[in-house]
């Protein structure tokens, strides 16, 4: 779905979604497409951290695994899972950045520990 100017997602009563193409056929990602992509990446980072936590427990690093798990549980407790996301209970960019950094920091710590 697209409305009006392909370079302006805010020029209509509803936003564009999916990937639009320019006259040459090159994709023009829309904000919602980028949100999907970021969500998939976030899921991969969470899976990576959960995998490293399990490996750390198996290798006897319970204290470090528990610390990483506590950070991950903090993030999960603060998620507002909704059937449809509109404009309520959404994280801002700063919150996403802080939580992504927390996940990345734990991944790096456990990865270094498990080498």
Secondary structure, 3 states (H helix, E strand, C coil): CCCCCCCCCCCCCCCCCCEEECCCCCEEECHHHHHHHHHHHHHHHHHHHHHHHHHHHHCCCHHHHHHHHHHHHHHHHCCCCCCCCCCCCCCCHHHHHHHHHHHHHHHHHHHHHCC
